[in-house]
Amino acid sequence: MTETVKLQQRIDHVGAQEFYENLKNFRGLPVSIDGTEVVSGGTLLAQILLAMAREWNAGSSLFELKASAALHAEFECLGLDSDFRTEGLI
């Protein structure tokens, strides 16, 4: 069964750290991240998502991201869109 983690609309540094701490509990399990309502995520969130996707993919576990247009735009502004594409997240 896939675990779903819903992201808040605005994620600051503290929110990103809390998300990371929560996400660690699901290591090795299939995870779906619902970021469809995110309007502001920031650099730390992008780094966490990318690092965790790589970790999950290396362990052959599903790591799915449903991202809002705003989150996609942030990935592009950070120059990470190709990295997210490589990991199959966008």
N, CA, C and O atoms as a GROMACS GRO file, in nm:
protein
  360
    1MET      N    1   0.083  -0.118   0.000
    1MET     CA    2   0.000   0.000   0.000
    1MET      C    3   0.088   0.125   0.000
    1MET      O    4   0.185   0.133   0.075
    2THR      N    5   0.054   0.220  -0.084
    2THR     CA    6   0.132   0.343  -0.096
    2THR      C    7   0.089   0.443   0.011
    2THR      O    8  -0.029   0.471   0.028
    3GLU      N    9   0.188   0.496   0.081
    3GLU     CA   10   0.162   0.601   0.181
    3GLU      C   11   0.155   0.735   0.108
    3GLU      O   12   0.236   0.762   0.020
    4THR      N   13   0.058   0.819   0.144
    4THR     CA   14   0.046   0.951   0.083
    4THR      C   15   0.079   1.057   0.187
    4THR      O   16   0.026   1.056   0.298
    5VAL      N   17   0.166   1.149   0.148
    5VAL     CA   18   0.204   1.261   0.234
    5VAL      C   19   0.162   1.388   0.162
    5VAL      O   20   0.207   1.415   0.050
    6LYS      N   21   0.077   1.467   0.226
    6LYS     CA   22   0.027   1.590   0.166
    6LYS      C   23   0.111   1.708   0.213
    6LYS      O   24   0.132   1.727   0.333
    7LEU      N   25   0.158   1.787   0.118
    7LEU     CA   26   0.236   1.906   0.151
    7LEU      C   27   0.143   2.026   0.176
    7LEU      O   28   0.036   2.037   0.116
    8GLN      N   29   0.186   2.113   0.265
    8GLN     CA   30   0.112   2.236   0.293
    8GLN      C   31   0.125   2.331   0.175
    8GLN      O   32   0.210   2.312   0.088
    9GLN      N   33   0.041   2.435   0.173
    9GLN     CA   34   0.047   2.532   0.064
    9GLN      C   35   0.177   2.611   0.065
    9GLN      O   36   0.236   2.635  -0.040
   10ARG      N   37   0.221   2.651   0.181
   10ARG     CA   38   0.346   2.727   0.194
   10ARG      C   39   0.438   2.651   0.289
   10ARG      O   40   0.401   2.616   0.401
   11ILE      N   41   0.560   2.627   0.241
   11ILE     CA   42   0.654   2.548   0.321
   11ILE      C   43   0.780   2.631   0.341
   11ILE      O   44   0.856   2.656   0.247
   12ASP      N   45   0.800   2.673   0.465
   12ASP     CA   46   0.921   2.747   0.498
   12ASP      C   47   1.028   2.649   0.545
   12ASP      O   48   1.012   2.528   0.533
   13HIS      N   49   1.137   2.702   0.597
   13HIS     CA   50   1.249   2.619   0.641
   13HIS      C   51   1.206   2.518   0.747
   13HIS      O   52   1.240   2.400   0.740
   14VAL      N   53   1.131   2.566   0.845
   14VAL     CA   54   1.085   2.477   0.953
   14VAL      C   55   0.989   2.371   0.898
   14VAL      O   56   0.996   2.255   0.936
   15GLY      N   57   0.899   2.412   0.809
   15GLY     CA   58   0.806   2.318   0.748
   15GLY      C   59   0.876   2.212   0.666
   15GLY      O   60   0.834   2.096   0.666
   16ALA      N   61   0.982   2.250   0.597
   16ALA     CA   62   1.060   2.154   0.518
   16ALA      C   63   1.129   2.054   0.609
   16ALA      O   64   1.135   1.935   0.578
   17GLN      N   65   1.182   2.102   0.722
   17GLN     CA   66   1.247   2.012   0.817
   17GLN      C   67   1.145   1.914   0.876
   17GLN      O   68   1.175   1.795   0.892
   18GLU      N   69   1.026   1.962   0.908
   18GLU     CA   70   0.921   1.876   0.962
   18GLU      C   71   0.879   1.771   0.858
   18GLU      O   72   0.857   1.655   0.892
   19PHE      N   73   0.868   1.814   0.733
   19PHE     CA   74   0.834   1.722   0.624
   19PHE      C   75   0.940   1.612   0.614
   19PHE      O   76   0.907   1.494   0.602
   20TYR      N   77   1.066   1.650   0.620
   20TYR     CA   78   1.177   1.554   0.614
   20TYR      C   79   1.169   1.453   0.729
   20TYR      O   80   1.182   1.333   0.707
   21GLU      N   81   1.148   1.502   0.849
   21GLU     CA   82   1.140   1.414   0.965
   21GLU      C   83   1.023   1.316   0.951
   21GLU      O   84   1.036   1.199   0.986
   22ASN      N   85   0.911   1.363   0.900
   22ASN     CA   86   0.794   1.278   0.877
   22ASN      C   87   0.822   1.175   0.768
   22ASN      O   88   0.787   1.058   0.781
   23LEU      N   89   0.885   1.219   0.660
   23LEU     CA   90   0.911   1.132   0.546
   23LEU      C   91   1.007   1.019   0.581
   23LEU      O   92   0.996   0.910   0.525
   24LYS      N   93   1.100   1.044   0.671
   24LYS     CA   94   1.196   0.940   0.712
   24LYS      C   95   1.125   0.818   0.769
   24LYS      O   96   1.178   0.707   0.761
   25ASN      N   97   1.006   0.836   0.826
   25ASN     CA   98   0.931   0.725   0.883
   25ASN      C   99   0.883   0.626   0.778
   25ASN      O  100   0.847   0.513   0.811
   26PHE      N  101   0.882   0.667   0.651
   26PHE     CA  102   0.830   0.584   0.544
   26PHE      C  103   0.940   0.523   0.457
   26PHE      O  104   0.912   0.468   0.351
   27ARG      N  105   1.064   0.532   0.500
   27ARG     CA  106   1.174   0.474   0.422
   27ARG      C  107   1.147   0.328   0.391
   27ARG      O  108   1.107   0.250   0.477
   28GLY      N  109   1.171   0.293   0.264
   28GLY     CA  110   1.152   0.156   0.221
   28GLY      C  111   1.010   0.122   0.180
   28GLY      O  112   0.984   0.014   0.128
   29LEU      N  113   0.917   0.215   0.202
   29LEU     CA  114   0.778   0.195   0.164
   29LEU      C  115   0.746   0.278   0.042
   29LEU      O  116   0.809   0.382   0.020
   30PRO      N  117   0.650   0.236  -0.039
   30PRO     CA  118   0.607   0.321  -0.151
   30PRO      C  119   0.541   0.448  -0.098
   30PRO      O  120   0.455   0.443  -0.010
   31VAL      N  121   0.582   0.563  -0.153
   31VAL     CA  122   0.533   0.692  -0.105
   31VAL      C  123   0.487   0.778  -0.222
   31VAL      O  124   0.550   0.783  -0.327
   32SER      N  125   0.375   0.846  -0.200
   32SER     CA  126   0.325   0.944  -0.295
   32SER      C  127   0.316   1.078  -0.223
   32SER      O  128   0.250   1.091  -0.120
   33ILE      N  129   0.385   1.178  -0.279
   33ILE     CA  130   0.384   1.311  -0.221
   33ILE      C  131   0.283   1.396  -0.298
   33ILE      O  132   0.295   1.413  -0.419
   34ASP      N  133   0.184   1.449  -0.226
   34ASP     CA  134   0.083   1.533  -0.288
   34ASP      C  135   0.121   1.680  -0.266
   34ASP      O  136   0.100   1.737  -0.159
   35GLY      N  137   0.177   1.739  -0.371
   35GLY     CA  138   0.216   1.880  -0.367
   35GLY      C  139   0.130   1.964  -0.459
   35GLY      O  140   0.174   2.069  -0.506
   36THR      N  141   0.010   1.917  -0.486
   36THR     CA  142  -0.077   1.984  -0.583
   36THR      C  143  -0.128   2.120  -0.537
   36THR      O  144  -0.173   2.200  -0.619
   37GLU      N  145  -0.121   2.147  -0.407
   37GLU     CA  146  -0.169   2.275  -0.356
   37GLU      C  147  -0.056   2.368  -0.312
   37GLU      O  148  -0.082   2.476  -0.258
   38VAL      N  149   0.068   2.328  -0.336
   38VAL     CA  150   0.183   2.409  -0.294
   38VAL      C  151   0.192   2.535  -0.380
   38VAL      O  152   0.190   2.528  -0.503
   39VAL      N  153   0.202   2.650  -0.314
   39VAL     CA  154   0.224   2.777  -0.384
   39VAL      C  155   0.365   2.830  -0.359
   39VAL      O  156   0.415   2.913  -0.436
   40SER      N  157   0.428   2.782  -0.253
   40SER     CA  158   0.565   2.823  -0.221
   40SER      C  159   0.633   2.711  -0.144
   40SER      O  160   0.590   2.674  -0.034
   41GLY      N  161   0.741   2.657  -0.202
   41GLY     CA  162   0.810   2.545  -0.138
   41GLY      C  163   0.952   2.577  -0.095
   41GLY      O  164   0.992   2.543   0.016
   42GLY      N  165   1.026   2.642  -0.180
   42GLY     CA  166   1.161   2.683  -0.145
   42GLY      C  167   1.269   2.581  -0.178
   42GLY      O  168   1.241   2.467  -0.215
   43THR      N  169   1.391   2.627  -0.162
   43THR     CA  170   1.509   2.549  -0.198
   43THR      C  171   1.525   2.426  -0.112
   43THR      O  172   1.557   2.318  -0.163
   44LEU      N  173   1.505   2.439   0.019
   44LEU     CA  174   1.525   2.325   0.107
   44LEU      C  175   1.428   2.212   0.073
   44LEU      O  176   1.467   2.096   0.071
   45LEU      N  177   1.303   2.244   0.046
   45LEU     CA  178   1.206   2.142   0.008
   45LEU      C  179   1.249   2.072  -0.120
   45LEU      O  180   1.242   1.950  -0.130
   46ALA      N  181   1.294   2.149  -0.219
   46ALA     CA  182   1.340   2.090  -0.345
   46ALA      C  183   1.456   1.994  -0.320
   46ALA      O  184   1.461   1.886  -0.379
   47GLN      N  185   1.550   2.034  -0.235
   47GLN     CA  186   1.664   1.948  -0.204
   47GLN      C  187   1.620   1.820  -0.135
   47GLN      O  188   1.670   1.711  -0.166
   48ILE      N  189   1.527   1.832  -0.042
   48ILE     CA  190   1.477   1.715   0.030
   48ILE      C  191   1.406   1.620  -0.067
   48ILE      O  192   1.431   1.500  -0.065
   49LEU      N  193   1.319   1.674  -0.151
   49LEU     CA  194   1.245   1.591  -0.246
   49LEU      C  195   1.340   1.517  -0.340
   49LEU      O  196   1.322   1.398  -0.365
   50LEU      N  197   1.438   1.587  -0.390
   50LEU     CA  198   1.532   1.525  -0.483
   50LEU      C  199   1.617   1.417  -0.414
   50LEU      O  200   1.636   1.309  -0.469
   51ALA      N  201   1.667   1.447  -0.296
   51ALA     CA  202   1.750   1.351  -0.223
   51ALA      C  203   1.669   1.227  -0.186
   51ALA      O  204   1.717   1.114  -0.199
   52MET      N  205   1.548   1.247  -0.139
   52MET     CA  206   1.465   1.134  -0.100
   52MET      C  207   1.423   1.051  -0.221
   52MET      O  208   1.417   0.929  -0.213
   53ALA      N  209   1.394   1.117  -0.332
   53ALA     CA  210   1.359   1.043  -0.454
   53ALA      C  211   1.475   0.954  -0.497
   53ALA      O  212   1.455   0.838  -0.535
   54ARG      N  213   1.595   1.006  -0.490
   54ARG     CA  214   1.713   0.927  -0.527
   54ARG      C  215   1.731   0.809  -0.432
   54ARG      O  216   1.766   0.699  -0.475
   55GLU      N  217   1.709   0.833  -0.304
   55GLU     CA  218   1.722   0.725  -0.206
   55GLU      C  219   1.617   0.617  -0.230
   55GLU      O  220   1.648   0.498  -0.230
   56TRP      N  221   1.493   0.658  -0.250
   56TRP     CA  222   1.385   0.561  -0.275
   56TRP      C  223   1.412   0.484  -0.404
   56TRP      O  224   1.399   0.362  -0.407
   57ASN      N  225   1.449   0.555  -0.510
   57ASN     CA  226   1.474   0.490  -0.639
   57ASN      C  227   1.591   0.391  -0.629
   57ASN      O  228   1.587   0.285  -0.692
   58ALA      N  229   1.693   0.425  -0.553
   58ALA     CA  230   1.806   0.334  -0.535
   58ALA      C  231   1.764   0.207  -0.463
   58ALA      O  232   1.821   0.100  -0.485
   59GLY      N  233   1.663   0.219  -0.378
   59GLY     CA  234   1.612   0.103  -0.305
   59GLY      C  235   1.496   0.035  -0.375
   59GLY      O  236   1.433  -0.054  -0.319
   60SER      N  237   1.469   0.077  -0.498
   60SER     CA  238   1.362   0.019  -0.580
   60SER      C  239   1.223   0.035  -0.518
   60SER      O  240   1.136  -0.049  -0.538
   61SER      N  241   1.203   0.143  -0.443
   61SER     CA  242   1.071   0.173  -0.388
   61SER      C  243   1.009   0.288  -0.465
   61SER      O  244   1.079   0.376  -0.514
   62LEU      N  245   0.877   0.286  -0.476
   62LEU     CA  246   0.806   0.392  -0.545
   62LEU      C  247   0.817   0.523  -0.468
   62LEU      O  248   0.792   0.528  -0.348
   63PHE      N  249   0.854   0.630  -0.539
   63PHE     CA  250   0.853   0.765  -0.483
   63PHE      C  251   0.789   0.851  -0.589
   63PHE      O  252   0.851   0.880  -0.692
   64GLU      N  253   0.666   0.892  -0.565
   64GLU     CA  254   0.589   0.967  -0.663
   64GLU      C  255   0.564   1.108  -0.611
   64GLU      O  256   0.537   1.127  -0.493
   65LEU      N  257   0.573   1.206  -0.700
   65LEU     CA  258   0.546   1.345  -0.664
   65LEU      C  259   0.440   1.400  -0.758
   65LEU      O  260   0.457   1.401  -0.880
   66LYS      N  261   0.332   1.448  -0.698
   66LYS     CA  262   0.230   1.520  -0.773
   66LYS      C  263   0.249   1.667  -0.737
   66LYS      O  264   0.211   1.711  -0.629
   67ALA      N  265   0.309   1.742  -0.830
   67ALA     CA  266   0.350   1.879  -0.800
   67ALA      C  267   0.258   1.982  -0.866
   67ALA      O  268   0.207   1.959  -0.976
   68SER      N  269   0.239   2.092  -0.798
   68SER     CA  270   0.163   2.205  -0.853
   68SER      C  271   0.247   2.277  -0.958
   68SER      O  272   0.368   2.255  -0.969
   69ALA      N  273   0.182   2.362  -1.034
   69ALA     CA  274   0.253   2.442  -1.134
   69ALA      C  275   0.355   2.533  -1.066
   69ALA      O  276   0.464   2.556  -1.120
   70ALA      N  277   0.321   2.584  -0.949
   70ALA     CA  278   0.414   2.671  -0.874
   70ALA      C  279   0.538   2.595  -0.832
   70ALA      O  280   0.649   2.649  -0.837
   71LEU      N  281   0.521   2.471  -0.790
   71LEU     CA  282   0.634   2.390  -0.749
   71LEU      C  283   0.723   2.358  -0.870
   71LEU      O  284   0.846   2.361  -0.860
   72HIS      N  285   0.661   2.326  -0.983
   72HIS     CA  286   0.737   2.304  -1.107
   72HIS      C  287   0.818   2.428  -1.142
   72HIS      O  288   0.935   2.418  -1.180
   73ALA      N  289   0.756   2.545  -1.130
   73ALA     CA  290   0.824   2.670  -1.163
   73ALA      C  291   0.944   2.692  -1.071
   73ALA      O  292   1.049   2.740  -1.115
   74GLU      N  293   0.929   2.657  -0.943
   74GLU     CA  294   1.041   2.672  -0.850
   74GLU      C  295   1.156   2.579  -0.888
   74GLU      O  296   1.272   2.618  -0.881
   75PHE      N  297   1.124   2.457  -0.928
   75PHE     CA  298   1.229   2.364  -0.971
   75PHE      C  299   1.306   2.422  -1.089
   75PHE      O  300   1.428   2.414  -1.095
   76GLU      N  301   1.233   2.482  -1.184
   76GLU     CA  302   1.297   2.542  -1.301
   76GLU      C  303   1.384   2.660  -1.261
   76GLU      O  304   1.496   2.673  -1.309
   77CYS      N  305   1.334   2.747  -1.172
   77CYS     CA  306   1.412   2.864  -1.127
   77CYS      C  307   1.541   2.821  -1.056
   77CYS      O  308   1.643   2.890  -1.064
   78LEU      N  309   1.534   2.709  -0.987
   78LEU     CA  310   1.651   2.658  -0.916
   78LEU      C  311   1.745   2.580  -1.007
   78LEU      O  312   1.855   2.540  -0.966
   79GLY      N  313   1.702   2.557  -1.131
   79GLY     CA  314   1.783   2.480  -1.224
   79GLY      C  315   1.781   2.332  -1.196
   79GLY      O  316   1.872   2.259  -1.236
   80LEU      N  317   1.675   2.285  -1.127
   80LEU     CA  318   1.667   2.145  -1.089
   80LEU      C  319   1.566   2.066  -1.171
   80LEU      O  320   1.546   1.947  -1.146
   81ASP      N  321   1.502   2.131  -1.267
   81ASP     CA  322   1.397   2.061  -1.343
   81ASP      C  323   1.452   1.937  -1.414
   81ASP      O  324   1.384   1.835  -1.420
   82SER      N  325   1.573   1.945  -1.468
   82SER     CA  326   1.628   1.827  -1.537
   82SER      C  327   1.659   1.715  -1.437
   82SER      O  328   1.644   1.597  -1.469
   83ASP      N  329   1.702   1.752  -1.316
   83ASP     CA  330   1.727   1.651  -1.212
   83ASP      C  331   1.597   1.581  -1.172
   83ASP      O  332   1.594   1.459  -1.155
   84PHE      N  333   1.491   1.659  -1.158
   84PHE     CA  334   1.362   1.600  -1.122
   84PHE      C  335   1.309   1.514  -1.236
   84PHE      O  336   1.246   1.411  -1.212
   85ARG      N  337   1.334   1.555  -1.359
   85ARG     CA  338   1.293   1.476  -1.475
   85ARG      C  339   1.370   1.342  -1.478
   85ARG      O  340   1.312   1.237  -1.504
   86THR      N  341   1.499   1.348  -1.450
   86THR     CA  342   1.582   1.227  -1.448
   86THR      C  343   1.530   1.127  -1.345
   86THR      O  344   1.532   1.006  -1.369
   87GLU      N  345   1.485   1.177  -1.231
   87GLU     CA  346   1.433   1.090  -1.125
   87GLU      C  347   1.288   1.049  -1.151
   87GLU      O  348   1.230   0.974  -1.072
   88GLY      N  349   1.230   1.098  -1.261
   88GLY     CA  350   1.094   1.060  -1.296
   88GLY      C  351   0.988   1.131  -1.214
   88GLY      O  352   0.876   1.081  -1.201
   89LEU      N  353   1.022   1.246  -1.159
   89LEU     CA  354   0.927   1.317  -1.072
   89LEU      C  355   0.844   1.421  -1.146
   89LEU      O  356   0.736   1.458  -1.100
   90ILE      N  357   0.894   1.468  -1.261
   90ILE     CA  358   0.814   1.562  -1.340
   90ILE      C  359   0.820   1.522  -1.485
   90ILE      O  360   0.760   1.588  -1.570
   0.00000   0.00000   0.00000
